[in-house]
Amino acid sequence: MKYLCLIYVDEQQLADTPAELVEQVGQDCLAHADELRARGRLVACERLESVQTASTVRTRGDHVSITDGPFAETKEQLAGFFLIEARDLNEAIRIASHIPPGRFGCVEVRPVAA
């Protein structure tokens, strides 16, 4: 079954973190992705640009409205994702617990609808 692991971090906290530590987490993230890929568990993963680059699009009938920025004001912002294959939720949570950016925020695990 596929699970989406959504990585949330506080962008301001990340900006205040020493660059060497952020770089190390990035390298750890690439290594973790390589390991998951080798085990046949990784479908896709990507890091997202800052929430400041986001646009929110709402369509109501024929009316489309576009707002600069994210959908909601939150303390933590969506920073990236891992789309994984796991036997069950327990395995997905175990895999998510090792995703390096979780050290700065959290990782939300959601099953992909069939």
Phi, psi and omega per residue, in radians:
M1 nan 2.559 3.118
K2 -1.583 2.472 3.064
Y3 -2.296 2.456 3.067
L4 -1.777 2.150 3.097
C5 -1.808 1.844 -3.104
L6 -1.603 2.172 -3.074
I7 -1.722 2.120 3.124
Y8 -2.016 2.347 3.061
V9 -2.424 2.765 3.012
D10 -1.485 1.892 -3.063
E11 -1.031 -0.601 3.123
Q12 -1.185 -0.752 3.098
Q13 -1.070 -0.728 3.123
L14 -1.106 -0.690 3.122
A15 -1.134 -0.513 -3.136
D16 -1.508 -0.071 -3.127
T17 -1.457 2.434 3.124
P18 -0.944 2.388 -3.073
A19 -0.989 -0.624 -3.133
E20 -1.105 -0.671 3.137
L21 -1.207 -0.744 3.106
V22 -1.085 -0.741 3.110
E23 -1.088 -0.724 3.133
Q24 -1.110 -0.731 3.107
V25 -1.110 -0.674 3.080
G26 -1.067 -0.766 3.101
Q27 -1.143 -0.712 3.096
D28 -1.083 -0.645 -3.136
C29 -1.136 -0.763 3.100
L30 -1.107 -0.726 3.123
A31 -1.129 -0.707 3.121
H32 -1.126 -0.738 3.106
A33 -1.080 -0.738 3.106
D34 -1.070 -0.716 3.129
E35 -1.130 -0.793 3.123
L36 -1.107 -0.690 3.114
R37 -1.080 -0.768 -3.138
A38 -1.122 -0.532 3.118
R39 -1.525 0.018 -3.141
G40 1.291 0.374 -3.094
R41 -1.791 -0.302 -3.078
L42 -1.670 2.175 3.041
V43 -1.641 -0.822 3.140
A44 -2.870 2.707 2.995
C45 -2.698 2.546 3.137
E46 -2.656 2.592 2.983
R47 -1.673 2.448 -3.131
L48 -1.724 2.678 3.014
E49 -1.175 2.967 -3.130
S50 -0.974 2.631 3.094
V51 -1.052 -0.380 3.108
Q52 -1.119 -0.341 3.139
T53 -1.604 -0.022 -3.060
A54 -1.320 2.680 2.956
S55 -2.290 2.456 3.100
T56 -1.931 2.213 -3.104
V57 -1.974 2.235 3.070
R58 -2.131 2.302 3.101
T59 -2.052 2.147 3.103
R60 -2.248 1.795 -3.055
G61 1.127 -2.154 3.107
D62 -1.611 -0.039 -3.075
H63 -1.650 2.226 3.074
V64 -2.017 2.211 3.061
S65 -2.073 2.474 -3.108
I66 -2.159 2.264 3.116
T67 -2.113 2.320 3.035
D68 -1.209 2.413 3.081
G69 1.763 -3.122 -3.066
P70 -1.320 2.969 3.130
F71 -1.096 -0.741 -3.050
A72 -2.358 2.622 3.015
E73 -1.420 2.071 3.129
T74 -2.416 2.843 3.101
K75 -1.229 -0.668 -3.138
E76 -1.951 2.480 -3.092
Q77 -1.995 2.658 3.080
L78 -1.147 2.105 -3.046
A79 -1.922 -0.355 -3.114
G80 3.026 -3.038 -3.116
F81 -2.711 2.743 2.919
F82 -2.152 2.220 2.992
L83 -1.786 2.049 -3.013
I84 -2.140 2.841 2.953
E85 -1.845 2.283 3.099
A86 -2.517 2.675 3.137
R87 -1.118 -0.688 -3.082
D88 -2.782 -3.141 -3.111
L89 -1.069 -0.665 -3.138
N90 -1.053 -0.762 3.105
E91 -1.168 -0.694 3.118
A92 -1.060 -0.729 3.121
I93 -1.155 -0.702 3.111
R94 -1.071 -0.783 3.108
I95 -1.097 -0.796 -3.122
A96 -1.078 -0.555 -3.108
S97 -1.174 -0.243 3.139
H98 -1.829 0.068 3.124
I99 -1.285 2.011 -2.975
P100 -0.937 -0.716 -3.121
P101 -1.116 -0.236 3.052
G102 -1.049 -0.306 3.087
R103 -1.119 -0.442 -3.118
F104 -1.729 -0.318 -3.059
G105 -2.671 -2.076 -3.134
C106 -2.598 2.882 3.095
V107 -2.194 2.060 3.091
E108 -1.589 2.275 -3.130
V109 -1.908 2.168 3.137
R110 -2.350 2.317 3.061
P111 -1.174 2.516 3.051
V112 -1.438 2.295 -3.123
A113 -1.111 2.450 -3.135
A114 -1.335 nan nan
